[in-house]
Every structure is written in C-alpha cells, then in structure tokens.
C-alpha cells in the first residue's frame, strides 16, 4: 500500500468514525422503480433507525398517487447508548395520471433535532386511468420488491 493510499484510508476511517463521511441521518427513503406506467404499482419505503427520546414522523403527501396498501415493522436492540429502534414503513402506490411527480421528504423530529429524508421523483408514462379495473393487471402481476 502506497503512502497516499494509507493517508486516504486513515482520513476516510476518521471521518466515518465521526459520522461525517457517510452522515448520521437516521431516516432514509427508497423506491423500487423511478419510471412507471399509469396504474403500475411501485413501493415507497421509509426506514428510521436510531436511539430516540420521543420521535415524531411527518409523512410526505402522496397527492399524485393512490395508496394500494401499506405495512410497517418495528424492531429493537439494546446498545450501550440506549435502545436502538428500527422502523420500516412500506407503501404500495400507483399514479392514475402521466407526468413527473416528486414525493417530498419525510421529516423526523426528536426533541430539538429535525431530520429529513431525500425527495424522490417518479416519471409516469401512459394514458390517464378512467376505471379502477385498469390497475388489476399490475396488482395480479405483483411488484418487484
């Protein structure tokens, strides 16, 4: 390993130890698809992990999407610093109209601290849905989770 490689490794290790290199945001979001057709179901997942006092989650508005279903799970681990809590909320959504839509950040408040997830943009192609029956083929196919 060259001297430069060692220096970079040590700097990266120090930053990661301090939580500055990767960040210490306890809330993250992800989707399984960023481009869909009208009526196609996709998943939107919020994951919250950390040691909290009194967490309060403000969900984003899914105003351009319809919620097909949702699920949630919780788990706990005891650590030296306190009780590590993990929450996973999963929403299955579809868009009845074509366009480009942004799901705004989810916001987690814990005491005097506020954390935000990233916003996610979804591109929807296709004709507007006139009937609910038109999403049935997508529900029967299932989703890629």
Secondary structure, DSSP 8 states (H G I E B T S, - for coil): --HHHHHHHHHHHHHHHHT-SS---SEEEEES-SEEETT--EEEEEEEEE--SSEEEE----TTSEEEEEEEEEEEEEETTEEEEEEEEEEEEE-SS-EEEEE---EEEETTEEEE---EEEEEES----SGGGGHHHHHH----
